[in-house]
């Protein structure tokens, strides 16, 4: 039953903007889509390898800054009298560089921390995120520090017969985020279904057995961290070119918490889990804002999260899968007497 969730989401959200006239809701959908891409990238680590990254927002923020600085340009002085100047370039180039550089950061973090894993990986990711935040806050010559990078250009895409088209409207940005989200989902689905994906799940379920079968744990987890970080960097780039202003608050720990909530509530280790969790907890504050005060919003938000975790400990998608299996088993049991009775009557005329 749950295999239809992703196609259903694609159809619904591809058609949704056509009947949506409120720009506020469209903006909420765009931000939710960007955070859902981050949740999918985190799920690749947390759900399929069992490694919790509490500094995942670092890759999101690095992607945002790399893409913004590539488009805006910079002029910074380095030690030993060196000076680096960049006049500014294509936002699409910034998007590509964001993916490459965040993937490289994920690779380096993986190589350093996956040899000892567990709590060490959590500590390394948190420390990395805090170091990057402090660099963004204090390297004012490059990042403008708390003054923020402003006037970031919109994403520009080459379109056949139209040339370069700037993604200025909310509708254009919505479909751009949707396209990147679909590409990310398909990449993860292909990766999880491959031999490499089986190695990831093997390490999560029984690492000792996986090692005895010749699986290289460090290499497998490092590749997963690289892909996960690159995907978060792509989301950060989309965020920077859509919002058009970023500051060190993009590294706030609350973003990581939101990603973890989306993954865990939806169902970690499932392809559709981050989608379901992302939609619910991305749009829930938007739904609550008009009807209650901010303090009450957070109370309801927390109460709904606790209720989901108590009633569906493995997440919404695994609970739906279990429900579907029980319904199928009950139907099969109900059909057995009807099939068996004619045969019995024929044997005893």
LUMMARMI-839954 format. One line per field, with one value per residue (C-alpha): residue number from 1; residue in three letters; z, x negated, y. Coordinates in pm, whole numbers, plus 50000, padded with zeros to 5 digits. Last residue first. Layout:
REM residues N
num c(NUM/...)
residuo c(ALA/...)
pz c(Z/...)
px c(X/...)
py c(Y/...)
REM end
This chain:
REM residues 349
num c(349/348/347/346/345/344/343/342/341/340/339/338/337/336/335/334/333/332/331/330/329/328/327/326/325/324/323/322/321/320/319/318/317/316/315/314/313/312/311/310/309/308/307/306/305/304/303/302/301/300/299/298/297/296/295/294/293/292/291/290/289/288/287/286/285/284/283/282/281/280/279/278/277/276/275/274/273/272/271/270/269/268/267/266/265/264/263/262/261/260/259/258/257/256/255/254/253/252/251/250/249/248/247/246/245/244/243/242/241/240/239/238/237/236/235/234/233/232/231/230/229/228/227/226/225/224/223/222/221/220/219/218/217/216/215/214/213/212/211/210/209/208/207/206/205/204/203/202/201/200/199/198/197/196/195/194/193/192/191/190/189/188/187/186/185/184/183/182/181/180/179/178/177/176/175/174/173/172/171/170/169/168/167/166/165/164/163/162/161/160/159/158/157/156/155/154/153/152/151/150/149/148/147/146/145/144/143/142/141/140/139/138/137/136/135/134/133/132/131/130/129/128/127/126/125/124/123/122/121/120/119/118/117/116/115/114/113/112/111/110/109/108/107/106/105/104/103/102/101/100/99/98/97/96/95/94/93/92/91/90/89/88/87/86/85/84/83/82/81/80/79/78/77/76/75/74/73/72/71/70/69/68/67/66/65/64/63/62/61/60/59/58/57/56/55/54/53/52/51/50/49/48/47/46/45/44/43/42/41/40/39/38/37/36/35/34/33/32/31/30/29/28/27/26/25/24/23/22/21/20/19/18/17/16/15/14/13/12/11/10/9/8/7/6/5/4/3/2/1)
residuo c(UNK/UNK/UNK/UNK/UNK/UNK/UNK/UNK/UNK/UNK/UNK/UNK/UNK/UNK/UNK/UNK/UNK/UNK/UNK/UNK/UNK/UNK/UNK/UNK/UNK/UNK/UNK/UNK/UNK/UNK/UNK/UNK/UNK/UNK/UNK/UNK/UNK/UNK/UNK/UNK/UNK/UNK/UNK/UNK/UNK/UNK/UNK/UNK/UNK/UNK/UNK/UNK/UNK/UNK/UNK/UNK/UNK/UNK/UNK/UNK/UNK/UNK/UNK/UNK/UNK/UNK/UNK/UNK/UNK/UNK/UNK/UNK/UNK/UNK/UNK/UNK/UNK/UNK/UNK/UNK/UNK/UNK/UNK/UNK/UNK/UNK/UNK/UNK/UNK/UNK/UNK/UNK/UNK/UNK/UNK/UNK/UNK/UNK/UNK/UNK/UNK/UNK/UNK/UNK/UNK/UNK/UNK/UNK/UNK/UNK/UNK/UNK/UNK/UNK/UNK/UNK/UNK/UNK/UNK/UNK/UNK/UNK/UNK/UNK/UNK/UNK/UNK/UNK/UNK/UNK/UNK/UNK/UNK/UNK/UNK/UNK/UNK/UNK/UNK/UNK/UNK/UNK/UNK/UNK/UNK/UNK/UNK/UNK/UNK/UNK/UNK/UNK/UNK/UNK/UNK/UNK/UNK/UNK/UNK/UNK/UNK/UNK/UNK/UNK/UNK/UNK/UNK/UNK/UNK/UNK/UNK/UNK/UNK/UNK/UNK/UNK/UNK/UNK/UNK/UNK/UNK/UNK/UNK/UNK/UNK/UNK/UNK/UNK/UNK/UNK/UNK/UNK/UNK/UNK/UNK/UNK/UNK/UNK/UNK/UNK/UNK/UNK/UNK/UNK/UNK/UNK/UNK/UNK/UNK/UNK/UNK/UNK/UNK/UNK/UNK/UNK/UNK/UNK/UNK/UNK/UNK/UNK/UNK/UNK/UNK/UNK/UNK/UNK/UNK/UNK/UNK/UNK/UNK/UNK/UNK/UNK/UNK/UNK/UNK/UNK/UNK/UNK/UNK/UNK/UNK/UNK/UNK/UNK/UNK/UNK/UNK/UNK/UNK/UNK/UNK/UNK/UNK/UNK/UNK/UNK/UNK/UNK/UNK/UNK/UNK/UNK/UNK/UNK/UNK/UNK/UNK/UNK/UNK/UNK/UNK/UNK/UNK/UNK/UNK/UNK/UNK/UNK/UNK/UNK/UNK/UNK/UNK/UNK/UNK/UNK/UNK/UNK/UNK/UNK/UNK/UNK/UNK/UNK/UNK/UNK/UNK/UNK/UNK/UNK/UNK/UNK/UNK/UNK/UNK/UNK/UNK/UNK/UNK/UNK/UNK/UNK/UNK/UNK/UNK/UNK/UNK/UNK/UNK/UNK/UNK/UNK/UNK/UNK/UNK/UNK/UNK/UNK/UNK/UNK/UNK/UNK/UNK/UNK/UNK/UNK/UNK/UNK/UNK/UNK/UNK/UNK/UNK/UNK/UNK)
pz c(49812/50040/49838/49644/49966/50093/49769/49775/50138/50100/49888/50105/50421/50295/50188/50541/50626/50311/50390/50742/50614/50366/50635/50870/50600/50518/50883/50915/50611/50748/51078/50889/50710/51023/51238/51420/51753/51604/51893/52129/51862/51687/52015/52118/51785/51809/52165/52065/51785/52006/52275/52013/51868/52213/52275/51931/51990/51814/51502/51224/51313/51350/50980/50899/51199/51070/50715/50767/51038/50831/50487/50607/50809/50507/50267/50521/50560/50190/50130/50457/50697/50936/50953/50911/51274/51285/50958/50998/51363/51271/51004/51246/51507/51246/51164/51535/51561/51382/51091/50869/51158/51026/50765/50436/50199/49859/50008/49685/49582/49932/49990/49660/49748/50092/49940/49708/50008/50188/49886/49884/50257/50213/49912/50102/50424/50233/50064/50403/50551/50278/50288/50666/50680/50408/50359/50349/50467/50818/50827/50756/51030/51284/51170/51215/51124/51039/50865/50660/50568/50427/50241/50090/49971/49806/49622/49481/49600/49850/49586/49330/49588/49714/49363/49280/49594/49524/49163/49284/49541/49283/49051/49332/49436/49077/49052/49356/49246/48919/49099/49352/49072/49001/48864/48607/48254/48044/47678/47563/47274/47514/47878/48062/48433/48650/49027/49171/49256/49616/49704/50060/50244/50614/50852/51118/50938/50601/50467/50320/50497/50801/50880/51231/51194/50900/51075/51399/51218/51051/51387/51541/51258/51279/51655/51618/51342/51540/51856/51670/51495/51827/51978/51739/51487/51563/51208/51089/51230/51017/50686/50725/50809/50505/50273/50405/50345/49990/49930/50064/49813/49512/49579/49654/49347/49127/49274/49247/48879/48840/49016/48736/48828/49056/49027/49234/49410/49628/49797/49929/50154/50353/50509/50305/50188/50057/49754/49685/49411/49426/49240/49379/49719/49724/49611/49863/50143/50091/50041/50356/50547/50441/50504/50854/50917/50936/51268/51469/51237/51367/51204/51169/50813/50628/50849/51010/50718/50414/50635/50670/50292/50287/50573/50383/50078/50312/50439/50082/50015/50337/50235/49895/50044/50292/50008/49819/50132/50162/49789/49826/49483/49483/49213/48972/49266/49372/49041/49079/49453/49414/49134/49310/49648/49487/49320/49660/49859/49614/49756/50092/50000)
px c(52212/51904/51599/51797/51918/51561/51440/51735/51658/51282/51303/51566/51384/51050/51177/51211/50853/50720/50918/50777/50420/50463/50603/50318/50057/50212/50210/49845/49755/49951/49763/49433/49530/49636/49332/49173/49328/49676/49913/49650/49436/49741/49889/49558/49534/49895/49839/49521/49692/49994/49771/49568/49882/50014/49712/49744/50114/50386/50603/50410/50071/50186/50206/49874/49710/49841/49708/49352/49440/49698/49539/49191/49311/49493/49205/48941/49118/49175/48838/48840/48547/48684/49062/49256/49219/48849/48752/48953/48851/48484/48508/48677/48407/48141/48311/48334/47955/47923/47677/47892/47872/47524/47685/47865/48059/48207/48484/48508/48144/48024/48285/48211/47841/47912/48120/47831/47598/47831/47807/47427/47417/47627/47425/47097/47232/47350/47009/46842/47071/46981/46608/46586/46789/46606/46838/46646/46915/46766/46806/47179/47217/47048/47250/47588/47895/47735/47432/47658/47879/47582/47452/47795/47789/47450/47585/47854/48212/48102/47906/48185/48440/48198/48139/48510/48595/48325/48443/48802/48694/48486/48788/49022/48780/48771/49149/49197/48928/49112/49445/49289/49174/48815/48656/48437/48450/48135/48213/48573/48537/48417/48420/48096/48167/48103/48152/48240/47963/47847/47931/47805/47533/47585/47492/47426/47104/47056/46961/46616/46475/46690/46519/46670/47025/46966/46659/46855/47130/46876/46719/47062/47163/46833/46868/47219/47100/46795/46999/47259/46984/46814/47142/47152/46866/46494/46360/46665/46538/46250/46336/46701/46622/46393/46653/46930/46710/46641/47014/47066/46808/46953/47320/47255/47031/47316/47564/47307/47259/47636/47620/47387/47089/46944/46625/46408/46101/45855/45568/45248/45018/44895/45238/45554/45725/46080/46264/46602/46852/47230/47317/47036/47085/47453/47389/47112/47311/47628/47441/47239/47561/47728/47407/47383/47752/47653/47480/47686/47593/47729/47582/47827/47716/48051/48262/48012/47773/48003/48272/48061/48074/48449/48490/48284/48507/48806/48661/48654/49008/49135/48978/49151/49484/49477/49413/49711/49922/49819/49873/50245/50389/50354/50546/50258/50017/50157/50116/49753/49806/50091/49930/49594/49752/49952/49639/49458/49744/49821/49552/49724/50000)
py c(46401/46405/46508/46767/46927/46959/47120/47360/47458/47529/47843/48012/47903/48054/48397/48536/48434/48603/48916/48918/48873/49159/49389/49297/49361/49699/49801/49701/49909/50202/50173/50152/50478/50666/50600/50305/50400/50452/50525/50664/50834/50981/51106/51264/51451/51568/51692/51874/52065/52132/52284/52472/52628/52718/52939/53101/53192/52996/52970/53145/52989/52628/52540/52705/52537/52198/52253/52132/51885/51701/51742/51648/51350/51207/51274/51167/50830/50754/50588/50396/50356/50613/50636/50958/51060/50971/51139/51460/51495/51448/51718/51960/51895/51969/52299/52381/52355/52689/52688/52914/53162/53247/53479/53429/53654/53571/53353/53150/53156/53069/52797/52622/52621/52478/52198/52110/52106/51864/51632/51657/51575/51260/51143/51187/51032/50724/50697/50721/50455/50207/50284/50256/49934/49743/49445/49116/48875/48874/49250/49217/48956/49182/49484/49320/49526/49862/49716/49490/49783/49971/49662/49606/49966/49914/49612/49837/49897/50164/50354/50350/50467/50735/50866/50855/51054/51313/51358/51399/51658/51846/51860/51969/52244/52373/52340/52560/52806/52868/52911/53147/53374/53474/53156/53332/53186/53151/53084/53050/52803/52532/52646/52723/52769/53075/53059/53397/53638/53689/54047/54005/53815/53868/54151/53886/53788/53958/53611/53674/53980/53904/53575/53579/53449/53214/53071/53035/52846/52617/52534/52465/52232/52044/52002/51857/51622/51507/51446/51236/51038/50971/50852/50559/50548/50480/50445/50634/50963/51089/50928/51024/51385/51405/51250/51476/51779/51659/51614/51966/52090/51907/51983/52350/52371/52249/52498/52778/52696/52724/53062/53174/53384/53645/53846/53614/53745/53558/53737/53588/53788/53488/53437/53504/53823/53807/53944/53787/53709/53722/53400/53188/53347/53249/52891/52836/53002/52795/52468/52533/52599/52274/52082/52227/52149/51784/51844/51600/51313/50984/50671/50379/50300/50309/50534/50768/50806/50798/50949/51264/51316/51262/51510/51769/51721/51761/52089/52225/52104/52262/52594/52574/52465/52753/52999/52857/52900/53264/53324/53233/53148/52770/52583/52524/52510/52169/51983/51872/51836/51589/51387/51360/51279/50998/50861/50866/50710/50427/50199/50245/50000)
REM end
